[in-house]
């Protein structure tokens, strides 16, 4: 006997009973990026074109460093999931698998590289 | 009956039959969301490489900064800047649609224009602000 109401067992599930996690994760990261991106554009835009000393001073500041770290983690997760969604729409079979693995790997490589640079600058 | 079923699929036009499909603002602004979101990775890669170079050495930074501030860098960063603003506005539109609002055609078209105009305006403002 099932103690859950039909409403409760259906809530949060799509027609496939799974898959809403992807959409929800995109929503959460998108909401965060709405605030992070404009701030980061301002920080990065100011640093771009300046001398190395100014760039290092800029990204060594706690606020700029934290925003950049968040952009790298949240942004690359958002990109990885969005790129996966695109690949799943246009490719199938082995090509799809290879491209999805490639896109997610690229995202983490970019995030790791950026974080490494940031740690070297800020710490 | 079985023969008819076998012959039919090949001759059916593919939906939405792109060759004769009139481009609509809502459709174009929708696909632009995907193109800008995925395309912005080029700008991100250049930015992260530039940051890595800054963290490494004066010589490496000179190389990366040379590329980042060249006409090529300007092109990539200006394009990425517009792309990220467009994607942000389209994302907000997505939130509005997710909430079940703005689905009627006049409002949806207005939201499409808001994404296009908003992204261009914010690109110009950002460039002026950080110069």
gemmi code that builds the backbone of each chain (N, CA, C; Angstrom):
import gemmi

chains = {
    "A": [
        ("UNK", (0.839, -1.192, 0.000), (0.000, 0.000, 0.000), (0.881, 1.252, 0.000)),
        ("UNK", (0.513, 2.189, -0.834), (1.291, 3.411, -0.933), (0.698, 4.487, -0.026)),
        ("UNK", (1.538, 5.026, 0.832), (1.040, 6.046, 1.761), (1.110, 7.447, 1.181)),
        ("UNK", (1.929, 7.622, 0.110), (2.023, 8.942, -0.509), (0.771, 9.227, -1.314)),
        ("UNK", (0.355, 10.477, -1.326), (-0.770, 10.838, -2.189), (-0.269, 10.857, -3.623)),
        ("UNK", (-1.160, 10.636, -4.604), (-0.712, 10.669, -5.998), (-0.036, 11.993, -6.343)),
        ("UNK", (-0.555, 13.090, -5.801), (0.012, 14.413, -6.036), (1.474, 14.461, -5.563)),
        ("UNK", (1.702, 13.921, -4.344), (3.041, 13.970, -3.754), (4.039, 13.159, -4.579)),
        ("UNK", (3.617, 11.994, -5.047), (4.564, 11.161, -5.795), (4.812, 11.701, -7.198)),
        ("UNK", (3.943, 12.584, -7.698), (4.122, 13.132, -9.049), (4.856, 14.464, -9.027)),
        ("UNK", (4.819, 15.142, -7.890), (5.364, 16.491, -7.793), (6.864, 16.529, -8.091)),
        ("UNK", (7.268, 17.477, -8.927), (8.687, 17.624, -9.247), (9.153, 16.691, -10.341)),
        ("UNK", (8.286, 15.795, -10.778), (8.674, 14.890, -11.854), (8.026, 15.328, -13.160)),
        ("UNK", (8.790, 15.233, -14.239), (8.211, 15.504, -15.548), (7.412, 14.285, -15.985)),
        ("UNK", (6.977, 14.281, -17.243), (6.224, 13.136, -17.732), (7.092, 11.876, -17.737)),
        ("UNK", (8.415, 12.063, -17.780), (9.329, 10.918, -17.775), (9.696, 10.498, -16.349)),
        ("UNK", (9.137, 11.180, -15.341), (9.388, 10.932, -13.921), (10.802, 11.226, -13.501)),
        ("UNK", (11.560, 11.825, -14.383), (12.901, 12.281, -14.038), (13.303, 13.332, -15.064)),
        ("UNK", (14.383, 14.035, -14.795), (14.850, 14.996, -15.790), (14.612, 16.436, -15.419)),
        ("UNK", (13.798, 16.678, -14.382), (13.582, 18.065, -13.977), (14.788, 18.620, -13.233)),
        ("UNK", (15.684, 17.708, -12.766), (16.879, 18.160, -12.048), (17.722, 19.067, -12.936)),
        ("UNK", (17.821, 18.689, -14.226), (18.623, 19.463, -15.167), (18.066, 20.874, -15.303)),
        ("UNK", (16.766, 20.949, -15.522), (16.125, 22.252, -15.677), (16.267, 23.094, -14.427)),
        ("UNK", (16.087, 22.456, -13.278), (16.185, 23.201, -12.022), (17.609, 23.687, -11.767)),
        ("UNK", (18.600, 22.846, -12.071), (19.999, 23.259, -11.889), (20.333, 24.432, -12.815)),
        ("UNK", (19.791, 24.428, -14.028), (20.004, 25.540, -14.957), (19.350, 26.807, -14.408)),
        ("UNK", (18.172, 26.657, -13.814), (17.463, 27.808, -13.245), (18.259, 28.424, -12.097)),
        ("UNK", (18.766, 27.566, -11.220), (19.507, 28.050, -10.052), (20.792, 28.747, -10.489)),
        ("UNK", (21.567, 28.113, -11.382), (22.824, 28.724, -11.823), (22.549, 30.007, -12.599)),
        ("UNK", (21.475, 30.016, -13.412), (21.129, 31.209, -14.188), (20.796, 32.372, -13.262)),
        ("UNK", (20.042, 32.083, -12.207), (19.664, 33.144, -11.263), (20.913, 33.733, -10.611)),
        ("UNK", (21.858, 32.872, -10.230), (23.102, 33.355, -9.636), (23.914, 34.183, -10.618)),
        ("UNK", (23.982, 33.709, -11.853), (24.784, 34.386, -12.875), (24.207, 35.752, -13.246)),
        ("UNK", (22.891, 35.926, -13.092), (22.257, 37.233, -13.357), (22.920, 38.326, -12.522)),
        ("UNK", (23.343, 37.975, -11.308), (23.999, 38.953, -10.438), (25.509, 38.947, -10.653)),
        ("UNK", (26.089, 37.755, -10.795), (27.547, 37.633, -10.896), (28.100, 38.242, -12.184)),
        ("UNK", (27.430, 37.966, -13.307), (27.966, 38.368, -14.609), (28.155, 39.889, -14.743)),
        ("UNK", (27.131, 40.720, -14.443), (27.353, 42.167, -14.589), (28.496, 42.673, -13.711)),
        ("UNK", (28.590, 42.162, -12.470), (29.668, 42.595, -11.572), (31.018, 42.188, -12.153)),
        ("UNK", (31.085, 40.937, -12.621), (32.360, 40.443, -13.148), (32.769, 41.174, -14.421)),
        ("UNK", (31.800, 41.477, -15.278), (32.104, 42.216, -16.516), (32.764, 43.545, -16.184)),
        ("UNK", (32.280, 44.193, -15.122), (32.824, 45.469, -14.691), (34.265, 45.289, -14.196)),
        ("UNK", (34.488, 44.267, -13.374), (35.832, 44.003, -12.833), (36.802, 43.658, -13.962)),
        ("UNK", (36.397, 42.713, -14.807), (37.264, 42.253, -15.895), (37.504, 43.365, -16.911)),
        ("UNK", (36.446, 44.097, -17.235), (36.565, 45.178, -18.216), (37.541, 46.244, -17.775)),
        ("UNK", (37.554, 46.532, -16.466), (38.484, 47.522, -15.947), (39.918, 47.029, -15.989)),
        ("UNK", (40.104, 45.727, -15.723), (41.459, 45.169, -15.665), (42.050, 44.972, -17.062)),
        ("UNK", (41.185, 44.642, -18.025), (41.656, 44.377, -19.387), (42.285, 45.628, -19.994)),
        ("UNK", (43.494, 45.426, -20.549), (44.180, 46.539, -21.189), (45.102, 47.285, -20.242)),
        ("UNK", (45.076, 46.913, -18.944), (45.963, 47.552, -17.966), (47.280, 46.782, -17.878)),
        ("UNK", (48.227, 47.344, -17.112), (49.524, 46.676, -16.931), (49.335, 45.429, -16.054)),
        ("UNK", (50.358, 44.566, -16.054), (50.258, 43.322, -15.277), (50.078, 43.614, -13.788)),
        ("UNK", (50.760, 44.673, -13.294), (50.659, 45.031, -11.873), (49.201, 45.339, -11.505)),
        ("UNK", (48.547, 46.131, -12.357), (47.149, 46.514, -12.090), (46.248, 45.274, -12.131)),
        ("UNK", (46.500, 44.393, -13.094), (45.698, 43.164, -13.221), (45.861, 42.313, -11.959)),
        ("UNK", (47.121, 42.170, -11.506), (47.372, 41.351, -10.314), (46.735, 41.971, -9.072)),
        ("UNK", (46.836, 43.300, -8.937), (46.220, 43.977, -7.786), (44.704, 43.810, -7.815)),
        ("UNK", (44.120, 43.940, -9.016), (42.662, 43.825, -9.160), (42.168, 42.467, -8.682)),
        ("UNK", (42.767, 41.401, -9.227), (42.259, 40.062, -8.923), (42.743, 39.524, -7.572)),
        ("UNK", (43.659, 40.263, -6.924), (44.090, 39.868, -5.579), (43.107, 40.377, -4.527)),
        ("UNK", (42.280, 41.358, -4.906), (41.272, 41.866, -3.966), (40.257, 40.759, -3.675)),
        ("UNK", (39.899, 40.589, -2.384), (38.982, 39.497, -2.032), (37.685, 39.489, -2.837)),
        ("UNK", (37.049, 40.656, -2.985), (35.762, 40.694, -3.681), (35.901, 40.244, -5.129)),
        ("UNK", (36.898, 40.799, -5.831), (37.113, 40.441, -7.238), (37.477, 38.964, -7.367)),
        ("UNK", (38.294, 38.473, -6.423), (38.726, 37.071, -6.471), (37.546, 36.132, -6.253)),
        ("UNK", (36.697, 36.469, -5.282), (35.550, 35.605, -4.971), (34.543, 35.607, -6.130)),
        ("UNK", (34.274, 36.792, -6.694), (33.337, 36.871, -7.815), (33.878, 36.075, -9.008)),
        ("UNK", (35.179, 36.207, -9.264), (35.776, 35.462, -10.385), (35.702, 33.955, -10.136)),
        ("UNK", (35.973, 33.533, -8.905), (35.892, 32.109, -8.570), (34.465, 31.592, -8.778)),
        ("UNK", (33.486, 32.379, -8.335), (32.088, 31.974, -8.498), (31.691, 31.923, -9.972)),
        ("UNK", (32.182, 32.902, -10.751), (31.901, 32.922, -12.186), (32.432, 31.637, -12.827)),
        ("UNK", (33.654, 31.245, -12.409), (34.277, 30.058, -12.995), (33.499, 28.789, -12.634)),
        ("UNK", (33.109, 28.668, -11.374), (32.437, 27.435, -10.931), (30.985, 27.396, -11.419)),
        ("UNK", (30.229, 28.452, -11.093), (28.800, 28.475, -11.453), (28.647, 28.599, -12.981)),
        ("UNK", (29.446, 29.491, -13.571), (29.356, 29.718, -15.015), (29.712, 28.487, -15.823)),
        ("UNK", (30.784, 27.799, -15.425), (31.197, 26.624, -16.192), (30.253, 25.448, -15.983)),
        ("UNK", (29.627, 25.382, -14.819), (28.609, 24.338, -14.606), (27.391, 24.633, -15.496)),
        ("UNK", (27.005, 25.906, -15.539), (25.880, 26.324, -16.382), (26.195, 26.050, -17.852)),
        ("UNK", (27.450, 26.359, -18.257), (27.841, 26.120, -19.644), (27.847, 24.624, -19.963)),
        ("UNK", (28.427, 23.831, -19.062), (28.523, 22.384, -19.295), (27.136, 21.783, -19.513)),
        ("UNK", (26.183, 22.207, -18.692), (24.830, 21.652, -18.788), (24.104, 22.175, -20.030)),
        ("UNK", (24.328, 23.458, -20.348), (23.695, 24.040, -21.535), (24.241, 23.439, -22.815)),
        ("UNK", (25.575, 23.255, -22.857), (26.201, 22.662, -24.048), (25.729, 21.218, -24.212)),
        ("UNK", (25.594, 20.503, -23.092), (25.086, 19.128, -23.131), (23.691, 19.084, -23.746)),
        ("UNK", (22.860, 20.048, -23.323), (21.488, 20.123, -23.831), (21.490, 20.335, -25.348)),
        ("UNK", (22.380, 21.229, -25.810), (22.460, 21.499, -27.249), (22.906, 20.239, -28.008)),
        ("UNK", (23.962, 19.584, -27.510), (24.488, 18.390, -28.178), (23.414, 17.301, -28.240)),
        ("UNK", (22.680, 17.140, -27.137), (21.632, 16.117, -27.093), (20.524, 16.378, -28.115)),
        ("UNK", (20.371, 17.666, -28.494), (19.346, 18.004, -29.485), (19.789, 17.692, -30.913)),
        ("UNK", (21.095, 17.764, -31.161), (21.567, 17.688, -32.552), (22.383, 16.439, -32.880)),
        ("UNK", (22.867, 15.709, -31.882), (23.694, 14.536, -32.161), (23.132, 13.330, -31.425)),
        ("UNK", (23.456, 12.158, -31.973), (22.982, 10.949, -31.297), (24.073, 9.876, -31.308)),
        ("UNK", (23.849, 8.817, -30.564), (24.776, 7.692, -30.537), (26.127, 8.040, -29.938)),
        ("UNK", (27.167, 7.452, -30.543), (28.523, 7.643, -30.023), (28.973, 9.093, -30.155)),
        ("UNK", (28.584, 9.744, -31.273), (28.955, 11.155, -31.469), (28.464, 11.993, -30.295)),
        ("UNK", (27.203, 11.742, -29.896), (26.629, 12.484, -28.780), (27.448, 12.276, -27.512)),
        ("UNK", (27.767, 11.019, -27.221), (28.511, 10.725, -25.997), (29.869, 11.421, -25.997)),
        ("UNK", (30.579, 11.303, -27.144), (31.921, 11.899, -27.244), (31.833, 13.419, -27.067)),
        ("UNK", (30.874, 14.055, -27.734), (30.728, 15.508, -27.655), (30.337, 15.971, -26.252)),
        ("UNK", (29.434, 15.227, -25.615), (29.017, 15.600, -24.252), (30.197, 15.495, -23.291)),
        ("UNK", (30.948, 14.398, -23.385), (32.126, 14.231, -22.522), (33.127, 15.354, -22.800)),
        ("UNK", (33.318, 15.673, -24.085), (34.240, 16.744, -24.473), (33.821, 18.095, -23.913)),
        ("UNK", (32.534, 18.415, -24.023), (32.036, 19.721, -23.557), (32.173, 19.850, -22.047)),
        ("UNK", (31.815, 18.780, -21.321), (31.904, 18.831, -19.859), (33.364, 18.903, -19.421)),
        ("UNK", (34.230, 18.135, -20.107), (35.659, 18.163, -19.778), (36.237, 19.554, -20.011)),
        ("UNK", (35.892, 20.147, -21.152), (36.385, 21.490, -21.480), (35.976, 22.481, -20.389)),
        ("UNK", (34.728, 22.362, -19.927), (34.229, 23.265, -18.888), (35.067, 23.168, -17.621)),
        ("UNK", (35.347, 21.919, -17.199), (36.111, 21.750, -15.965), (37.559, 22.154, -16.145)),
        ("UNK", (38.121, 21.949, -17.349), (39.511, 22.381, -17.603), (39.598, 23.908, -17.492)),
        ("UNK", (38.619, 24.593, -18.089), (38.600, 26.061, -18.032), (38.451, 26.531, -16.586)),
        ("UNK", (37.520, 25.906, -15.854), (37.297, 26.292, -14.457), (38.561, 26.060, -13.632)),
        ("UNK", (39.206, 24.900, -13.812), (40.403, 24.570, -13.039), (41.544, 25.518, -13.375)),
        ("UNK", (41.720, 25.815, -14.672), (42.778, 26.722, -15.094), (42.570, 28.114, -14.492)),
        ("UNK", (41.346, 28.601, -14.576), (41.024, 29.917, -14.038), (41.232, 29.979, -12.528)),
        ("UNK", (40.818, 28.917, -11.823), (40.966, 28.887, -10.367), (42.441, 28.820, -9.972)),
        ("UNK", (43.224, 28.046, -10.744), (44.664, 27.955, -10.488), (45.300, 29.335, -10.611)),
        ("UNK", (44.973, 30.042, -11.714), (45.509, 31.383, -11.943), (45.097, 32.318, -10.812)),
        ("UNK", (43.844, 32.215, -10.418), (43.285, 33.080, -9.377), (43.971, 32.856, -8.030)),
        ("UNK", (44.187, 31.572, -7.693), (44.834, 31.241, -6.426), (46.257, 31.782, -6.424)),
        ("UNK", (46.934, 31.640, -7.571), (48.299, 32.145, -7.671), (48.348, 33.656, -7.497)),
        ("UNK", (47.334, 34.337, -8.018), (47.302, 35.801, -7.951), (46.876, 36.259, -6.556)),
        ("UNK", (45.839, 35.637, -6.025), (45.202, 36.155, -4.807), (45.859, 35.693, -3.523)),
        ("UNK", (46.543, 34.550, -3.542), (47.120, 34.047, -2.289), (48.623, 34.309, -2.178)),
    ],
    "B": [
        ("UNK", (-2.679, -1.416, -46.954), (-2.507, -0.639, -45.724), (-1.042, -0.670, -45.278)),
        ("UNK", (-0.488, -1.866, -45.218), (0.907, -1.998, -44.801), (1.836, -1.318, -45.799)),
        ("UNK", (1.519, -1.456, -47.108), (2.335, -0.829, -48.149), (2.307, 0.694, -48.035)),
        ("UNK", (1.108, 1.210, -47.835), (0.936, 2.667, -47.720), (1.755, 3.210, -46.554)),
        ("UNK", (1.739, 2.477, -45.454), (2.474, 2.906, -44.258), (3.973, 2.932, -44.527)),
        ("UNK", (4.450, 1.964, -45.305), (5.882, 1.868, -45.579), (6.336, 2.992, -46.512)),
        ("UNK", (5.498, 3.362, -47.472), (5.893, 4.345, -48.476), (5.808, 5.779, -47.937)),
        ("UNK", (4.840, 6.002, -47.075), (4.542, 7.376, -46.657), (5.688, 8.149, -45.981)),
        ("UNK", (6.403, 7.587, -44.995), (7.308, 8.410, -44.195), (8.334, 9.204, -45.005)),
        ("UNK", (8.834, 8.628, -46.105), (9.872, 9.306, -46.867), (9.399, 10.596, -47.525)),
        ("UNK", (8.115, 10.637, -47.858), (7.625, 11.793, -48.603), (7.092, 12.927, -47.723)),
        ("UNK", (6.966, 12.671, -46.480), (6.425, 13.728, -45.599), (7.445, 14.839, -45.397)),
        ("UNK", (6.986, 16.111, -45.424), (7.913, 17.203, -45.144), (8.323, 17.172, -43.677)),
        ("UNK", (9.557, 17.596, -43.405), (10.016, 17.624, -42.031), (9.526, 18.903, -41.360)),
        ("UNK", (8.939, 18.748, -40.213), (8.522, 19.921, -39.446), (9.760, 20.544, -38.812)),
        ("UNK", (9.902, 21.858, -38.745), (9.014, 22.897, -39.259), (9.295, 23.272, -40.722)),
        ("UNK", (9.828, 22.384, -41.504), (10.023, 22.597, -42.923), (10.772, 23.907, -43.190)),
        ("UNK", (12.028, 23.929, -42.790), (12.808, 25.158, -42.713), (12.901, 25.979, -44.006)),
        ("UNK", (12.834, 25.304, -45.166), (12.993, 26.044, -46.429), (11.884, 27.059, -46.666)),
        ("UNK", (10.668, 26.732, -46.233), (9.554, 27.644, -46.505), (9.011, 28.289, -45.239)),
        ("UNK", (9.671, 28.036, -44.120), (9.181, 28.543, -42.848), (9.571, 30.011, -42.709)),
        ("UNK", (8.598, 30.893, -42.535), (8.898, 32.319, -42.405), (9.574, 32.566, -41.051)),
        ("UNK", (10.777, 33.171, -41.065), (11.440, 33.418, -39.785), (10.613, 34.366, -38.920)),
        ("UNK", (10.455, 33.996, -37.655), (9.699, 34.839, -36.734), (10.608, 35.317, -35.615)),
        ("UNK", (10.287, 36.495, -35.116), (11.109, 37.109, -34.068), (11.295, 36.186, -32.867)),
        ("UNK", (10.185, 35.545, -32.462), (10.249, 34.677, -31.285), (11.163, 33.471, -31.522)),
        ("UNK", (11.131, 32.941, -32.763), (11.972, 31.783, -33.082), (13.439, 32.184, -33.167)),
        ("UNK", (13.695, 33.328, -33.829), (15.077, 33.795, -33.999), (15.690, 34.143, -32.637)),
        ("UNK", (14.926, 34.846, -31.793), (15.463, 35.221, -30.487), (15.665, 33.992, -29.601)),
        ("UNK", (14.894, 32.932, -29.867), (15.060, 31.697, -29.101), (16.355, 30.983, -29.475)),
        ("UNK", (16.592, 30.823, -30.781), (17.805, 30.106, -31.199), (19.048, 30.930, -30.889)),
        ("UNK", (18.911, 32.273, -30.902), (20.044, 33.140, -30.542), (20.484, 32.906, -29.097)),
        ("UNK", (19.546, 32.527, -28.235), (19.877, 32.231, -26.839), (20.895, 31.099, -26.785)),
        ("UNK", (20.633, 30.061, -27.554), (21.529, 28.910, -27.586), (22.868, 29.270, -28.221)),
        ("UNK", (22.813, 30.004, -29.341), (24.048, 30.368, -30.040), (24.931, 31.253, -29.157)),
        ("UNK", (24.327, 32.276, -28.515), (25.124, 33.166, -27.672), (25.663, 32.430, -26.444)),
        ("UNK", (24.836, 31.601, -25.834), (25.254, 30.876, -24.632), (26.434, 29.962, -24.884)),
        ("UNK", (26.404, 29.284, -26.018), (27.505, 28.363, -26.321), (28.706, 29.095, -26.910)),
        ("UNK", (28.426, 30.156, -27.681), (29.510, 30.896, -28.336), (30.383, 31.671, -27.373)),
        ("UNK", (29.813, 32.059, -26.240), (30.553, 32.890, -25.291), (31.777, 32.161, -24.713)),
        ("UNK", (31.826, 30.851, -24.897), (32.965, 30.062, -24.407), (34.281, 30.538, -25.045)),
        ("UNK", (34.207, 31.066, -26.262), (35.425, 31.572, -26.931), (36.015, 32.733, -26.121)),
        ("UNK", (35.150, 33.657, -25.731), (35.582, 34.793, -24.928), (36.082, 34.355, -23.560)),
        ("UNK", (35.415, 33.354, -22.976), (35.814, 32.847, -21.663), (37.209, 32.222, -21.743)),
        ("UNK", (37.458, 31.460, -22.808), (38.771, 30.822, -22.961), (39.875, 31.866, -23.086)),
        ("UNK", (39.615, 32.915, -23.879), (40.608, 33.980, -24.043), (40.853, 34.686, -22.711)),
        ("UNK", (39.769, 34.941, -21.962), (39.886, 35.635, -20.676), (40.669, 34.799, -19.670)),
        ("UNK", (40.390, 33.482, -19.620), (41.063, 32.613, -18.654), (42.542, 32.447, -19.023)),
        ("UNK", (42.809, 32.348, -20.320), (44.213, 32.255, -20.774), (44.970, 33.520, -20.380)),
        ("UNK", (44.330, 34.668, -20.574), (44.907, 35.963, -20.226), (45.186, 36.037, -18.717)),
        ("UNK", (44.250, 35.524, -17.900), (44.413, 35.521, -16.446), (45.538, 34.579, -16.023)),
        ("UNK", (45.627, 33.424, -16.689), (46.703, 32.466, -16.400), (48.055, 33.095, -16.715)),
        ("UNK", (48.114, 33.820, -17.839), (49.360, 34.482, -18.241), (49.739, 35.546, -17.221)),
        ("UNK", (48.748, 36.279, -16.726), (49.005, 37.313, -15.713), (49.557, 36.684, -14.437)),
        ("UNK", (49.088, 35.486, -14.116), (49.531, 34.798, -12.906), (50.915, 34.184, -13.074)),
        ("UNK", (51.366, 34.018, -14.329), (52.604, 33.294, -14.590), (53.841, 34.190, -14.612)),
        ("UNK", (53.961, 35.041, -15.635), (55.175, 35.861, -15.739), (54.932, 37.078, -16.617)),
        ("UNK", (55.870, 38.039, -16.555), (55.773, 39.248, -17.381), (55.785, 38.902, -18.866)),
        ("UNK", (56.675, 37.948, -19.235), (56.829, 37.599, -20.653), (55.544, 36.970, -21.193)),
        ("UNK", (55.014, 36.015, -20.410), (53.789, 35.319, -20.839), (52.618, 36.292, -20.902)),
        ("UNK", (52.565, 37.208, -19.922), (51.476, 38.183, -19.904), (51.555, 39.098, -21.128)),
        ("UNK", (52.776, 39.454, -21.525), (52.950, 40.327, -22.699), (52.351, 39.666, -23.934)),
        ("UNK", (52.572, 38.346, -24.063), (52.038, 37.602, -25.214), (50.506, 37.575, -25.171)),
        ("UNK", (49.957, 37.095, -24.033), (48.497, 36.962, -23.916), (47.803, 38.314, -23.982)),
        ("UNK", (48.407, 39.321, -23.317), (47.806, 40.651, -23.326), (47.839, 41.251, -24.731)),
        ("UNK", (48.917, 40.919, -25.474), (49.022, 41.371, -26.862), (47.861, 40.843, -27.692)),
        ("UNK", (47.538, 39.554, -27.510), (46.426, 38.939, -28.243), (45.091, 39.515, -27.750)),
        ("UNK", (44.957, 39.601, -26.417), (43.678, 40.038, -25.822), (43.335, 41.484, -26.181)),
        ("UNK", (44.361, 42.322, -26.394), (44.088, 43.731, -26.699), (44.290, 44.049, -28.180)),
        ("UNK", (44.524, 43.015, -29.005), (44.652, 43.235, -30.451), (43.264, 43.380, -31.072)),
        ("UNK", (43.204, 43.599, -32.384), (41.906, 43.682, -33.067), (41.138, 42.377, -32.905)),
        ("UNK", (41.894, 41.253, -32.861), (41.253, 39.949, -32.687), (40.626, 39.841, -31.299)),
        ("UNK", (41.382, 40.285, -30.295), (40.868, 40.272, -28.921), (39.660, 41.177, -28.768)),
        ("UNK", (39.750, 42.372, -29.388), (38.619, 43.314, -29.346), (37.377, 42.682, -29.958)),
        ("UNK", (37.589, 42.003, -31.092), (36.474, 41.364, -31.799), (35.827, 40.285, -30.926)),
        ("UNK", (36.684, 39.415, -30.352), (36.179, 38.318, -29.514), (35.476, 38.866, -28.272)),
        ("UNK", (36.122, 39.825, -27.588), (35.540, 40.329, -26.339), (34.281, 41.164, -26.573)),
        ("UNK", (34.270, 41.964, -27.648), (33.065, 42.744, -27.937), (31.913, 41.814, -28.312)),
        ("UNK", (32.212, 40.807, -29.144), (31.197, 39.820, -29.517), (30.686, 39.054, -28.302)),
        ("UNK", (31.631, 38.642, -27.437), (31.262, 37.891, -26.232), (30.452, 38.754, -25.280)),
        ("UNK", (30.816, 40.040, -25.223), (30.097, 40.963, -24.341), (28.633, 41.069, -24.764)),
        ("UNK", (28.419, 41.257, -26.068), (27.036, 41.307, -26.547), (26.337, 39.972, -26.292)),
        ("UNK", (27.068, 38.867, -26.577), (26.490, 37.527, -26.417), (26.061, 37.278, -24.973)),
        ("UNK", (26.896, 37.686, -24.026), (26.576, 37.409, -22.620), (25.392, 38.264, -22.164)),
        ("UNK", (25.311, 39.514, -22.638), (24.162, 40.361, -22.298), (22.892, 39.814, -22.938)),
        ("UNK", (23.014, 39.401, -24.192), (21.840, 38.846, -24.862), (21.353, 37.601, -24.112)),
        ("UNK", (22.317, 36.726, -23.781), (21.975, 35.476, -23.098), (21.339, 35.755, -21.734)),
        ("UNK", (21.836, 36.803, -21.065), (21.283, 37.167, -19.754), (19.829, 37.630, -19.896)),
        ("UNK", (19.582, 38.507, -20.874), (18.207, 38.990, -21.075), (17.287, 37.844, -21.524)),
        ("UNK", (17.793, 36.996, -22.403), (16.994, 35.858, -22.860), (16.715, 34.904, -21.703)),
        ("UNK", (17.666, 34.805, -20.770), (17.478, 33.970, -19.585), (16.380, 34.511, -18.693)),
        ("UNK", (16.349, 35.838, -18.556), (15.290, 36.468, -17.763), (13.938, 36.227, -18.445)),
        ("UNK", (13.942, 36.316, -19.785), (12.712, 36.029, -20.535), (12.268, 34.586, -20.286)),
        ("UNK", (13.275, 33.689, -20.195), (12.998, 32.279, -19.917), (12.306, 32.135, -18.561)),
        ("UNK", (12.795, 32.902, -17.569), (12.184, 32.885, -16.230), (10.723, 33.322, -16.317)),
        ("UNK", (10.483, 34.377, -17.117), (9.111, 34.901, -17.256), (8.210, 33.841, -17.895)),
        ("UNK", (8.743, 33.198, -18.946), (7.968, 32.138, -19.610), (7.756, 30.951, -18.661)),
        ("UNK", (8.818, 30.615, -17.879), (8.708, 29.497, -16.927), (7.611, 29.753, -15.901)),
        ("UNK", (7.417, 31.027, -15.575), (6.386, 31.391, -14.594), (5.003, 31.376, -15.232)),
        ("UNK", (4.947, 31.055, -16.531), (3.665, 30.982, -17.225), (3.134, 32.330, -17.665)),
        ("UNK", (4.014, 33.337, -17.693), (3.581, 34.680, -18.097), (4.176, 35.050, -19.449)),
        ("UNK", (3.554, 36.029, -20.096), (4.091, 36.586, -21.342), (4.037, 35.643, -22.523)),
        ("UNK", (3.147, 34.666, -22.484), (3.099, 33.669, -23.552), (2.252, 34.120, -24.750)),
        ("UNK", (1.433, 35.159, -24.586), (0.636, 35.612, -25.735), (1.566, 36.275, -26.746)),
        ("UNK", (1.202, 36.205, -28.017), (2.109, 36.611, -29.090), (2.578, 38.071, -28.980)),
        ("UNK", (1.695, 39.048, -28.768), (2.199, 40.433, -28.674), (3.233, 40.613, -27.560)),
        ("UNK", (2.986, 40.020, -26.387), (3.936, 40.144, -25.278), (5.231, 39.393, -25.597)),
        ("UNK", (5.106, 38.193, -26.171), (6.294, 37.403, -26.507), (7.173, 38.161, -27.503)),
        ("UNK", (6.538, 38.840, -28.469), (7.311, 39.616, -29.453), (7.978, 40.822, -28.791)),
        ("UNK", (7.284, 41.439, -27.869), (7.862, 42.579, -27.133), (9.076, 42.113, -26.324)),
        ("UNK", (8.949, 40.945, -25.702), (10.060, 40.412, -24.910), (11.252, 40.101, -25.813)),
        ("UNK", (10.963, 39.635, -27.040), (12.029, 39.379, -28.014), (12.786, 40.650, -28.352)),
        ("UNK", (12.030, 41.711, -28.629), (12.659, 43.007, -28.908), (13.423, 43.514, -27.697)),
        ("UNK", (12.878, 43.276, -26.505), (13.560, 43.707, -25.277), (14.935, 43.047, -25.170)),
        ("UNK", (15.026, 41.766, -25.541), (16.315, 41.054, -25.502), (17.303, 41.677, -26.477)),
        ("UNK", (16.826, 41.948, -27.711), (17.716, 42.488, -28.742), (18.170, 43.900, -28.375)),
        ("UNK", (17.216, 44.770, -28.090), (17.555, 46.168, -27.794), (18.327, 46.257, -26.474)),
        ("UNK", (17.846, 45.550, -25.462), (18.512, 45.556, -24.160), (19.964, 45.114, -24.247)),
        ("UNK", (20.232, 44.066, -25.015), (21.599, 43.554, -25.106), (22.523, 44.546, -25.808)),
        ("UNK", (22.025, 45.201, -26.870), (22.853, 46.178, -27.590), (23.129, 47.391, -26.696)),
        ("UNK", (22.085, 47.871, -26.022), (22.243, 49.035, -25.138), (23.240, 48.728, -24.013)),
        ("UNK", (23.091, 47.552, -23.374), (23.973, 47.193, -22.264), (25.408, 46.961, -22.729)),
        ("UNK", (25.577, 46.463, -23.972), (26.921, 46.283, -24.519), (27.608, 47.639, -24.642)),
        ("UNK", (26.886, 48.620, -25.208), (27.448, 49.965, -25.379), (27.750, 50.583, -24.013)),
        ("UNK", (26.810, 50.465, -23.070), (27.009, 51.036, -21.729), (28.224, 50.404, -21.053)),
        ("UNK", (28.351, 49.071, -21.160), (29.489, 48.387, -20.530), (30.802, 48.871, -21.114)),
        ("UNK", (30.858, 48.983, -22.447), (32.098, 49.434, -23.097), (32.445, 50.849, -22.628)),
        ("UNK", (31.449, 51.723, -22.565), (31.693, 53.108, -22.134), (32.137, 53.146, -20.668)),
        ("UNK", (31.543, 52.243, -19.855), (31.797, 52.234, -18.412), (33.209, 51.756, -18.062)),
        ("UNK", (33.724, 50.812, -18.828), (35.014, 50.217, -18.456), (36.192, 50.816, -19.210)),
        ("UNK", (35.920, 51.802, -20.054), (37.028, 52.364, -20.829), (37.972, 53.199, -19.992)),
    ],
}
model = gemmi.Model(1)
for chain_id, residues in chains.items():
    chain = gemmi.Chain(chain_id)
    for i, (resn, *xyz) in enumerate(residues, 1):
        res = gemmi.Residue()
        res.name, res.seqid = resn, gemmi.SeqId(i, " ")
        for name, pos in zip(("N", "CA", "C"), xyz):
            atom = gemmi.Atom()
            atom.name, atom.element = name, gemmi.Element(name[0])
            atom.pos, atom.b_iso = gemmi.Position(*pos), 0.0
            res.add_atom(atom)
        chain.add_residue(res)
    model.add_chain(chain)
structure = gemmi.Structure()
structure.add_model(model)
structure.setup_entities()
